[in-house]
Amino acid sequence: MSAITSLINRQIRLASRPHGLPTAENWESTTQPVTEPGPGGVLVKTLYLSLDPAMRGWMNEGKSYIPPVEIGAVMRAGGVGRVIASQNPAFAVGDFVNAGLDVQEYCLIPQEQVKRNGMFKIDPRLGLTTWLNVLGMPGMTGYFGLMEVGLPRAGETVVVSGAAGAVGQTVGQIAKIKGCRVVGIAGGKAKCDWVVNELGFDACIDYKGSDVRAGLKEHCPGGVDIYFDNVGGEILDLVLARINRSARIIICGAISQYNNTTPVKGPANYLSLLVNRARMEGIVVFDYADRYHLGVAEMAGYLKAGTMKSREDVVQGFENFPATLLKLFNGENFGKLVLQVADA
Ligand SMILES: NC(=O)c1ccc[n+]([C@@H]2O[C@H](COP(=O)([O-])OP(=O)(O)OC[C@H]3O[C@@H](n4cnc5c(N)ncnc54)[C@H](OP(=O)(O)O)[C@@H]3O)[C@@H](O)[C@H]2O)c1
């Protein structure tokens, strides 16, 4: 038996679809022997998994921008890992990679899936978890969402909710770099202080401890030109009430609605779009996949120059996946939520 085939792969599978917040019953732990990759294939050892609000949507039945995770399937997840066996000339043993690894300790990626899994080599000198944050999917969401839908111009006022989270921190920092006035919205004083004092936002409204309507009035005296919406619900309505003519609203997510057991709450103030000749547009990051390298190059430049920061909240232990995921929905994560599965 080779060193590879003596390994056991722990996996977490979707056992049932949640109603409201996911519970322990929605998950099943399984094990499988690890196998050698076939021709053109690669075997990756998972080091870090990206825990994303979108996972909640993938657990639901129904049509979306990506098929749901099937009952009994290993839960879908992006991650960073290390190649431990390769039959593919593009990847060598020891390479660090970013790929769709799913919630498991080892991921065997057959040749035909290497491209589909979005597998690419990463430079570990920029920090492994940075590749799941500013240089990864959330960072690309913030970058392309803001730049291509938000169309920021220097001097404009940008409001971003979920400001201390993965997408939010990137959006606010890029908007500052592009010369905008940036107002964050986040839960709690510690997060608000961090985005202002460490990331350089102009202000941040604590939606848990203060009145958002009053905060928007105080910190956006000239109105809102761009709103990058990560949360939906009531906060979206409050920002809609303050938008300027030709404002752009980027619908990136609506985390306040993901665990609803009642229908999603849409914006009551939508006629503000009409009055202000404004536009609200949804984005899906995967649509920009063929240009990620351009976003990554720009973000990497800012990180190296010290004009951008990347904060990750790293939780240890593969078995802690189900409980850790819930942190996203009560705001316990501070920065991009990452699960460390193994040491690099
Ligand atoms: N469209 C796309 O392609 C795409 C791609 C990636 C992410 N997204 C979306 O972007 C949003 C942010 O994702 P992320 O990965 O950056 O997550 P994140 O912001 O790092 O983490 C989620 C944060 O949401 C906040 N939150 C939770 N419940 C809330 C509620 N009821 N009201 C207001 N805020 C709440 C919490 O922060 P506080 O402590 O501040 O409450 C929590 O820390 C999500 O909606 C996600 O689905 C979309």
The ligand as an ORCA input file, in Angstrom:
! r2SCAN-3c Opt
* xyz 0 1
  N     -23.079     37.745     -5.601
  C     -21.952     37.080     -5.432
  O     -21.322     36.586     -6.372
  C     -21.431     36.934     -4.036
  C     -20.153     36.410     -3.784
  C     -19.689     36.359     -2.468
  C     -20.532     36.807     -1.435
  N     -21.766     37.288     -1.718
  C     -22.647     37.805     -0.680
  O     -21.978     38.871     -0.051
  C     -22.430     38.990      1.291
  C     -21.220     39.016      2.217
  O     -20.535     37.766      2.114
  P     -19.148     37.559      2.855
  O     -18.581     36.285      2.384
  O     -18.365     38.788      2.738
  O     -19.608     37.344      4.369
  P     -19.110     38.162      5.642
  O     -19.560     39.580      5.477
  O     -17.677     37.900      5.854
  O     -19.900     37.481      6.805
  C     -21.271     37.637      6.942
  C     -21.598     38.894      7.794
  O     -22.933     39.275      7.537
  C     -23.399     40.027      8.619
  N     -24.772     39.651      8.933
  C     -25.229     38.441      9.318
  N     -26.551     38.501      9.534
  C     -26.928     39.778      9.274
  C     -28.168     40.467      9.325
  N     -29.306     39.845      9.688
  N     -28.191     41.774      9.004
  C     -27.064     42.425      8.650
  N     -25.851     41.829      8.585
  C     -25.792     40.521      8.898
  C     -22.471     39.724      9.794
  O     -21.689     40.889     10.033
  P     -22.128     41.967     11.154
  O     -21.436     41.553     12.400
  O     -21.655     43.235     10.572
  O     -23.620     41.845     11.290
  C     -21.573     38.623      9.285
  O     -20.276     38.702      9.822
  C     -23.369     37.819      1.527
  O     -24.701     38.262      1.338
  C     -22.986     36.847      0.434
  O     -24.019     35.969      0.101
  C     -22.225     37.348     -2.998
*
